[in-house]
Amino acid sequence: GPWWPHPLWGAEDQAGGSNWITPDKILQAAQLVTTGKLYELGQVYEADMPLFGNRTYAMHIPGSPTGGPVGDNQLVWHDEFFCGEIGQIGTQFDGPGHIGTMLTMADGTSQEVFYNGFTMEEFGGTYGLRQLGVEHIKPIFTRGILIDIASEKGVDALDHSYEVTVADVRAALSRQGMSEDDLLAGDAIFFRYGWSIHWRDHDKYNTNPPGIGLEVAAWLIEHQPSMIGSDHWSTEVIPNPDPTLAFPVHQEIITKAGIWNLENMVYDGLAQDEVYEFLFVFAPTPYKGATGSPGRPIAIR
């Protein structure tokens, strides 16, 4: 059956899980900072990074310097020109307009339907989506939880196409001295597969990563996170164990539940220090009508 209107946020909502970031949630998250130690959870954006499919990253400095000298003080400056899928390369945040589903509607027509029942017919646009753009996502300042599956399995990285189960998640939480009862609505929940160690090996990194499947997706939806994330490019297992399905976790999490997904993260510092609960900060860049956002996610303990 249809997944809209959203049971909590209503038919007009375009912010999804970021609605959990209330003043109370922010105050609770701020209490988690006790040492001031900061961890970078994102990758550096550069031409030599693994990209999905044929996506593009190109940055140029026009002229060097780009301008000047001007004034008696002979000031010069640099600009940069960037070309690429700005929201969907490198450490990338999947927004509400990114993933949809082709459905046969009650009137027999086929429609592409996205988060909260918005259809392409309503919001599609050549120069940016008219609704469901990433600018509708509220800044994320919340409690972050790392679920370190790789360490629980005693490996540097999980194998290609390994599906992480709910049993794996519970075992990892238990190893960390936590349980699923510790998870709170609006938390940001992150999975460490160890995959970021392959970042420089593009073929290995891009080929059939491990990840969560539909079982863990259903478990996540029950726990009502504001967002999820992982240390590879899809968060979900590729391919799905059901060969007839393509990226089904994206549909369950993003399209149906409005839980946002931040991919290509790095958790090595957190894992090394055994930090599994922290203040998490990420503010998607409000490119109007964009499907996602680059950014610099950070954890502070």
N, C-alpha and C positions, 0 to 999 in steps of 0.2 A: 504494500500500500504506500501512499505518498508519505513523505517524511516532513512535510510542511503543513501548516505554519509551525515554526519552532515552538515546542511546548513551554519553554521558559521565557523567550525573548519576543515572541509574537511575530505576526506576518510581515511587518515592515523592517524587521531587524536585518542589518548588514554587518554587524560587529561580532556575532557568534561568541565563542569562548572568551574573547577579550572583555565581554561584559562582566565577567567575574572579577575584574580588577577594580574593585571598589575601594573607597578610602579605608575601610576596615581591613581589607586584604593587604593593602599597601602598608599599613601600620604594623600588621602581624609580620609581614615579610621583612620589614626594616629591623625588627627585633633579632633576626637571624645573624646580623653582622656583629661579630664579637672580636675579630682580630684585624679586620680591614684588609685582609689578603684578597687580591683580585686575580681571577683566572680568565684568560682569553679563551672563549669557546668557539671562535670562528677561524676560518682559514683566510690567508692573505689573498686578495684578488690580483691575479696576474695572468699573462698570456699562457704560461705553462702550467695550467691546472686542468684536471679532467673535466670535460664538458659532456652533457647528455646529448646524444645524437649529433646533429650538425650545428648546435648552437655556437654563437660567436662571442668572443671577447677581443676587442681591439681598442687600444688606447694610444693616442698620439699627442705629443706636445707640438702644437702648431708654431713653428718658428722657435728659435732658442736664442735670446728670449722671445716670447710671444709679442711683447710690446715694450715700447720705450727706446732709448731713455727719454724721460720727460722731466721738466722742471730744472731749476738750477742745481737741484740735488741729484739729477741724473738717475731717477728711479727707473728700474726695469722690472718686468714681471713675466711669470709663466701662467698659462692656462693649460687645460687638457681637453681634448676632444675624445669622447667615448662612443663606441658603437657596439651594441650587443643586446641580448635578451636580459635587460637590466634586473628583472626580478627573478630570473630562473637560471642563474649561473653562480658558481661558487657557493658560499654559505647563503642559502636561499630560503626565503619564507613563503610558503604557499598560502596565498590569500583566497578570499571567497569566490573570486571569478576564475580560479585556475582549473578546477576539476568539475565536470558535469557528467550527466548521463543522458543518453538518447532513450526517450520513453514514448510509448504509444499512449496518448492522452484519452480521456473519456470520450471525446468526440471523434476518435479514430485517427487524428493527425499525429505525426511524429514530431516531437519537440526535444531540443536539447535543454535539459533542466539542471539548474545549479543550486547552490545553497539557498535554503528557505523558499524553494519553489520558483525562483526567478528564472525566466526562460530567455534563451538567446534572442528570441523575437522582441522581447521587452528591452534588453539591455546591451545587445551586441553593438559594437562600434569600431570602425576602422582606426580611429585615432584615440582609442581608449574606451574601456567599458563605461556605459552610461550609468550603471549601478554595479554594486559588488566590487568596486575598485578597492585596492589595498588601503586607500586613505580612510576607509571606514573602520579600520582596526585600531583599537585604543592602545596606547603604549603599554607594554607588558612589564610590570614591576611586581614580582610575585615570588612565592616560595618555589624554588626549583628542587626537583628530586632526580637524582641519577640512579638508574637501575643498571648495575654493572654486570651484564650477562657474561662477558668475556672472562672476567676475573672469577666469577662463580664457576665457570667451566674449566678454569685453570689453563686458559690458552691466551696467546697474544691476540688472536683474532678468530672469530668463528669461521667455519668453512663456507664456501660458496653455497648459496641456496638453502642454508640451514634455517628452518622455521622455528623461531622462538615461541615457546608455548607458555601458557599461564603458569604451568608448573615450574618452568624455568624462571619466570618473573618472581614467583613466590619464593623460590630457593635463593635467588639473588638478594631479594629484600631481607630474607632471614639471615643470610651471611653478613649483611650490613647492619644487623641488629634492629631491623625494622619489620613492619608487616603492612599488608595492604590497608589495614585499619588506620594506619598513620596518614594515609593520603587524604587530602582535603580538596573540596571543590575549588577550582581556580588555580590549583598548582600547575606548574609546568613540569611534565614528566619526560625524562630523557633516557634513551637506551644506548648503552655502550656495547657495541659489537666488536670493538677493536679494529674496525675497518679503516680508520684514518691512517694506520701504518702503511697502507697501500697507496696513499695519495699521489706519490711520485711515479707509481707504476700504473699508467693510465689503463692499460689493457686489463690488468687484474682488478683495479678499482671499479671500472665500469662494467665488469662482467659478473652478472648473477650474484649480487651480494646476499648475505643472510639478512634476516629481519623478522619482524612480527607478521603474523597472518591474521585471518579473520577471527580466530579465537581470542587473541589478545586485543584486537580492535574492539570487540564486544565488551571485553573486560574494561578497557579504557573508557568507553562511553559511559559505563556504569559509574566510574569514578569522577566524571565531569571535570577533566582538566581544562585549563584555558588553552593550552597548546601542548604539543609533543615535539620530539626531535630525536635525531640520531646522528651517528658519525658516518653516514653515507648518503647517497643521493636520492633514496626513495623512502627510507625508514622501513618499508615493508620488504618481505622476502621476494626475490626475483629468481625464476618465475614463480608464480603462485603454484602450490602443489596441485591445484586443479588447473590443468593446462588450457581450459576453456575461458579462464578469467584473466583480464589484464588490469593490473593495479587496483584490485578491488578494495584494498584497505584505504586507499586515497578516497574512494567514493564513500565508504562508511564513515570515515573520520571527518573529512572536509565537507563533502557535499551534503551528507545527511545530518551530521552532528554539529557542524560548525566548530570543530576543534582544529586549530591551525597547526601547521607542520613545518619545522625548521630543519633543513637538511644540510649535509656536509659540515657537521660540527666536529670539534676535537675535545676529548675529555681526559686526555692523558694526565694533565696536572691534577685534576680532581681525583682521578683513580689512584695516582701515586700517593696523594696525601690522605686517601680514604675519606674524602669529603663527599657525602651523599645528600646533604640537605644544605641549602644555601639561598641567599638572595639572588634572584635571576632578573636581569634587566635586558630588555630588547625593545627598541622602538622602530617598527617598520617605517621606512621612508614613504611619505604620502604622495607618491606619484599618482596623480588622479587617473583613475581608470586602469591602473596596472594590475596584473594578475598576482604579483608578488613583490618581494623587496629584497635587496641586499642588506647587509648590516653587520654590526659588530656586537654579537651577544657576549655578555659577561656574567660571571658568577662572582659573588663576594661573600666571604664567610666571616 
